[in-house]
Amino acid sequence: MFLSDLEDAASVFIDANIFIYHFSKGSRFNSSSSNFLERVESGAISDFTSVSIIQEVIHRMMIMEAAAVFPKITPKDLVKYLKAHPEQVKKLVSHQEIPFQFSSFNITTISSDLRTIEKSQVMKRRYGFLSNDALTLQIMEDMKIKNLASNDADFERVEIITLYTPSVNTAFQR
């Protein structure tokens, strides 16, 4: 199902890639993700994300910014380069606005405690997930959220949730 199929008043957990597409103006999923986040911002949808998702978005946007600022550094070497050159990290500033933009989305942000992280290990064993996806699924289970906005196909194997993905071309708007 697509993001545009999510009914008003539904509860949904929003994964990092939806935000990344929104902040990445050149993304083929930008329009769909941005339209969805406009619905979120208006309060049409009851939405949730986690602190770990927000941090992942900020980190990935910083790396994308670094790739644009330092085009001669290969993507696989960017993190190593940045760690070795902290003065260059200080030049990366546009991603630093992202935390402030989250407050305008009208999103309930969930902080995980150690118990939630411990319980998420079961999700790894059950679904073969990596740590961040397992934590997302555990938060959703704890909060009794059944809808997930994400473009991560790994979540298709989870029978207890409904996955809503962005579409490439969105002529549909509510």
C-alpha atoms as a printed R data frame, in Angstrom:
    type eleno elety resid chain resno      x       y      z
1   ATOM     1    CA   MET     A     1  0.000   0.000  0.000
2   ATOM     2    CA   PHE     A     2  1.101   3.570 -0.614
3   ATOM     3    CA   LEU     A     3  1.425   6.440  1.851
4   ATOM     4    CA   SER     A     4 -1.527   8.104  0.143
5   ATOM     5    CA   ASP     A     5 -3.678   5.056  1.032
6   ATOM     6    CA   LEU     A     6 -3.305   5.662  4.771
7   ATOM     7    CA   GLU     A     7 -6.644   6.775  6.161
8   ATOM     8    CA   ASP     A     8 -7.031  10.005  8.098
9   ATOM     9    CA   ALA     A     9 -7.017   9.520 11.888
10  ATOM    10    CA   ALA     A    10 -4.892   6.368 11.554
11  ATOM    11    CA   SER     A    11 -1.880   5.852 13.826
12  ATOM    12    CA   VAL     A    12  1.410   5.323 12.011
13  ATOM    13    CA   PHE     A    13  5.068   4.959 12.895
14  ATOM    14    CA   ILE     A    14  7.347   6.815 10.481
15  ATOM    15    CA   ASP     A    15 10.679   5.265  9.511
16  ATOM    16    CA   ALA     A    16 13.850   7.213  8.672
17  ATOM    17    CA   ASN     A    17 13.685   6.824  4.905
18  ATOM    18    CA   ILE     A    18 10.415   8.799  4.651
19  ATOM    19    CA   PHE     A    19 12.091  11.801  6.302
20  ATOM    20    CA   ILE     A    20 15.232  11.364  4.219
21  ATOM    21    CA   TYR     A    21 13.194  11.407  0.992
22  ATOM    22    CA   HIS     A    22 11.442  14.546  2.217
23  ATOM    23    CA   PHE     A    23 14.720  16.336  2.968
24  ATOM    24    CA   SER     A    24 16.333  15.065 -0.267
25  ATOM    25    CA   LYS     A    25 14.786  17.326 -2.872
26  ATOM    26    CA   GLY     A    26 16.226  15.245 -5.718
27  ATOM    27    CA   SER     A    27 14.752  11.966 -4.497
28  ATOM    28    CA   ARG     A    28 12.211  10.242 -6.719
29  ATOM    29    CA   PHE     A    29 10.169   9.700 -3.543
30  ATOM    30    CA   ASN     A    30 10.378  13.338 -2.389
31  ATOM    31    CA   SER     A    31  6.927  14.365 -3.559
32  ATOM    32    CA   SER     A    32  5.125  11.376 -2.075
33  ATOM    33    CA   SER     A    33  6.973  11.625  1.238
34  ATOM    34    CA   SER     A    34  6.514  15.397  1.465
35  ATOM    35    CA   ASN     A    35  2.781  15.143  0.706
36  ATOM    36    CA   PHE     A    36  2.476  12.500  3.422
37  ATOM    37    CA   LEU     A    37  4.350  14.658  5.941
38  ATOM    38    CA   GLU     A    38  2.049  17.578  5.111
39  ATOM    39    CA   ARG     A    39 -0.865  15.375  6.196
40  ATOM    40    CA   VAL     A    40  1.067  14.517  9.358
41  ATOM    41    CA   GLU     A    41  1.778  18.193 10.036
42  ATOM    42    CA   SER     A    42 -1.899  19.096  9.619
43  ATOM    43    CA   GLY     A    43 -2.861  16.533 12.259
44  ATOM    44    CA   ALA     A    44 -4.818  14.333  9.834
45  ATOM    45    CA   ILE     A    45 -2.746  11.331 10.931
46  ATOM    46    CA   SER     A    46 -1.678  10.296 14.437
47  ATOM    47    CA   ASP     A    47  2.028   9.793 13.953
48  ATOM    48    CA   PHE     A    48  5.004   8.514 15.885
49  ATOM    49    CA   THR     A    49  8.724   8.159 15.410
50  ATOM    50    CA   SER     A    50 11.649   7.565 17.747
51  ATOM    51    CA   VAL     A    51 14.699   9.487 18.862
52  ATOM    52    CA   SER     A    52 16.853   6.821 17.207
53  ATOM    53    CA   ILE     A    53 15.053   7.393 13.877
54  ATOM    54    CA   ILE     A    54 15.617  11.145 14.100
55  ATOM    55    CA   GLN     A    55 19.300  10.622 14.864
56  ATOM    56    CA   GLU     A    56 19.586   8.226 11.910
57  ATOM    57    CA   VAL     A    57 18.020  10.836  9.619
58  ATOM    58    CA   ILE     A    58 20.387  13.562 10.816
59  ATOM    59    CA   HIS     A    59 23.428  11.297 10.391
60  ATOM    60    CA   ARG     A    60 22.448  10.149  6.907
61  ATOM    61    CA   MET     A    61 21.707  13.712  5.815
62  ATOM    62    CA   MET     A    62 25.125  14.791  7.150
63  ATOM    63    CA   ILE     A    63 26.790  12.076  5.077
64  ATOM    64    CA   MET     A    64 24.812  13.127  1.993
65  ATOM    65    CA   GLU     A    65 25.874  16.729  2.603
66  ATOM    66    CA   ALA     A    66 29.504  15.607  2.962
67  ATOM    67    CA   ALA     A    67 29.280  13.703 -0.323
68  ATOM    68    CA   ALA     A    68 28.178  16.919 -2.049
69  ATOM    69    CA   VAL     A    69 30.807  19.100 -0.335
70  ATOM    70    CA   PHE     A    70 33.660  16.610 -0.821
71  ATOM    71    CA   PRO     A    71 32.882  14.955 -4.188
72  ATOM    72    CA   LYS     A    72 36.406  13.548 -4.589
73  ATOM    73    CA   ILE     A    73 36.001  11.362 -1.485
74  ATOM    74    CA   THR     A    74 34.361   8.042 -2.337
75  ATOM    75    CA   PRO     A    75 31.115   7.341 -0.445
76  ATOM    76    CA   LYS     A    76 32.650   4.312  1.280
77  ATOM    77    CA   ASP     A    77 35.503   6.485  2.597
78  ATOM    78    CA   LEU     A    78 33.449   9.483  3.751
79  ATOM    79    CA   VAL     A    79 32.971   8.528  7.406
80  ATOM    80    CA   LYS     A    80 36.637   7.598  7.773
81  ATOM    81    CA   TYR     A    81 37.630  10.897  6.133
82  ATOM    82    CA   LEU     A    82 35.324  12.946  8.371
83  ATOM    83    CA   LYS     A    83 36.601  11.247 11.528
84  ATOM    84    CA   ALA     A    84 40.167  12.038 10.490
85  ATOM    85    CA   HIS     A    85 39.310  15.658  9.588
86  ATOM    86    CA   PRO     A    86 37.127  17.198 12.323
87  ATOM    87    CA   GLU     A    87 37.720  20.680 10.882
88  ATOM    88    CA   GLN     A    88 35.911  19.554  7.724
89  ATOM    89    CA   VAL     A    89 32.976  18.279  9.795
90  ATOM    90    CA   LYS     A    90 32.557  21.790 11.182
91  ATOM    91    CA   LYS     A    91 31.888  23.009  7.618
92  ATOM    92    CA   LEU     A    92 28.846  20.731  7.297
93  ATOM    93    CA   VAL     A    93 25.970  22.873  8.529
94  ATOM    94    CA   SER     A    94 22.781  22.344  6.508
95  ATOM    95    CA   HIS     A    95 21.936  19.009  8.195
96  ATOM    96    CA   GLN     A    96 22.054  20.797 11.560
97  ATOM    97    CA   GLU     A    97 18.677  22.426 10.820
98  ATOM    98    CA   ILE     A    98 16.871  19.083 10.647
99  ATOM    99    CA   PRO     A    99 16.154  18.651 14.401
100 ATOM   100    CA   PHE     A   100 14.347  21.997 14.396
101 ATOM   101    CA   GLN     A   101 12.269  20.974 11.382
102 ATOM   102    CA   PHE     A   102 11.015  17.877 13.197
103 ATOM   103    CA   SER     A   103  9.145  20.024 15.689
104 ATOM   104    CA   SER     A   104  6.977  21.403 12.876
105 ATOM   105    CA   PHE     A   105  5.833  17.911 11.842
106 ATOM   106    CA   ASN     A   106  3.553  17.494 14.861
107 ATOM   107    CA   ILE     A   107  5.069  14.067 15.611
108 ATOM   108    CA   THR     A   108  5.059  12.169 18.879
109 ATOM   109    CA   THR     A   109  8.692  11.221 19.489
110 ATOM   110    CA   ILE     A   110  9.356   8.097 21.520
111 ATOM   111    CA   SER     A   111 12.510   7.551 23.549
112 ATOM   112    CA   SER     A   112 13.604   3.965 24.029
113 ATOM   113    CA   ASP     A   113 14.724   2.627 27.352
114 ATOM   114    CA   LEU     A   114 17.040  -0.296 27.968
115 ATOM   115    CA   ARG     A   115 14.115  -2.690 28.498
116 ATOM   116    CA   THR     A   116 12.745  -1.879 25.022
117 ATOM   117    CA   ILE     A   117 16.168  -2.471 23.493
118 ATOM   118    CA   GLU     A   118 16.427  -5.780 25.346
119 ATOM   119    CA   LYS     A   119 12.987  -6.860 24.092
120 ATOM   120    CA   SER     A   120 13.915  -5.844 20.524
121 ATOM   121    CA   GLN     A   121 16.450  -8.675 20.448
122 ATOM   122    CA   VAL     A   122 13.492 -11.047 20.072
123 ATOM   123    CA   MET     A   123 12.545  -9.216 16.867
124 ATOM   124    CA   LYS     A   124 16.017  -9.899 15.505
125 ATOM   125    CA   ARG     A   125 15.582 -13.621 16.106
126 ATOM   126    CA   ARG     A   126 11.991 -13.712 14.878
127 ATOM   127    CA   TYR     A   127 12.418 -11.696 11.665
128 ATOM   128    CA   GLY     A   128 16.170 -11.610 11.010
129 ATOM   129    CA   PHE     A   129 16.215  -7.834 11.426
130 ATOM   130    CA   LEU     A   130 19.195  -5.634 12.079
131 ATOM   131    CA   SER     A   131 19.218  -3.602 15.291
132 ATOM   132    CA   ASN     A   132 17.439  -0.403 14.177
133 ATOM   133    CA   ASP     A   133 14.595  -2.211 12.419
134 ATOM   134    CA   ALA     A   134 14.172  -4.580 15.370
135 ATOM   135    CA   LEU     A   135 13.929  -1.590 17.714
136 ATOM   136    CA   THR     A   136 11.368   0.100 15.455
137 ATOM   137    CA   LEU     A   137  9.219  -3.009 15.430
138 ATOM   138    CA   GLN     A   138  9.488  -3.415 19.213
139 ATOM   139    CA   ILE     A   139  8.436   0.204 19.766
140 ATOM   140    CA   MET     A   140  5.493  -0.330 17.433
141 ATOM   141    CA   GLU     A   141  4.462  -3.475 19.297
142 ATOM   142    CA   ASP     A   142  4.774  -1.762 22.686
143 ATOM   143    CA   MET     A   143  2.725   1.229 21.472
144 ATOM   144    CA   LYS     A   144  0.215  -1.046 19.667
145 ATOM   145    CA   ILE     A   145  0.860   0.734 16.357
146 ATOM   146    CA   LYS     A   146 -0.002  -1.455 13.382
147 ATOM   147    CA   ASN     A   147  0.870   0.906 10.491
148 ATOM   148    CA   LEU     A   148  4.382   1.693  9.318
149 ATOM   149    CA   ALA     A   149  5.393   4.382  6.814
150 ATOM   150    CA   SER     A   150  8.632   3.066  5.301
151 ATOM   151    CA   ASN     A   151 10.276   2.077  2.053
152 ATOM   152    CA   ASP     A   152 12.143  -0.786  3.723
153 ATOM   153    CA   ALA     A   153 11.002  -4.015  2.066
154 ATOM   154    CA   ASP     A   154 12.310  -6.037  5.036
155 ATOM   155    CA   PHE     A   155  9.147  -5.055  6.908
156 ATOM   156    CA   GLU     A   156  7.016  -6.902  4.302
157 ATOM   157    CA   ARG     A   157  7.797 -10.154  6.134
158 ATOM   158    CA   VAL     A   158  6.149  -8.896  9.334
159 ATOM   159    CA   GLU     A   159  2.570 -10.150  9.364
160 ATOM   160    CA   ILE     A   160  1.455  -8.042 12.328
161 ATOM   161    CA   ILE     A   161  1.868  -4.643 10.605
162 ATOM   162    CA   THR     A   162  0.677  -2.893  7.448
163 ATOM   163    CA   LEU     A   163  3.449  -1.281  5.424
164 ATOM   164    CA   TYR     A   164  2.794   1.989  3.588
165 ATOM   165    CA   THR     A   165  5.438   2.973  1.029
166 ATOM   166    CA   PRO     A   166  6.044   6.137 -0.965
167 ATOM   167    CA   SER     A   167  5.112   6.142 -4.627
168 ATOM   168    CA   VAL     A   168  7.378   7.440 -7.355
169 ATOM   169    CA   ASN     A   169  4.765   9.709 -8.924
170 ATOM   170    CA   THR     A   170  2.025  11.162 -6.773
171 ATOM   171    CA   ALA     A   171 -0.812  12.758 -8.590
172 ATOM   172    CA   PHE     A   172 -3.047  11.947 -5.609
173 ATOM   173    CA   GLN     A   173 -3.390  14.500 -2.842
174 ATOM   174    CA   ARG     A   174 -5.995  14.670 -0.098
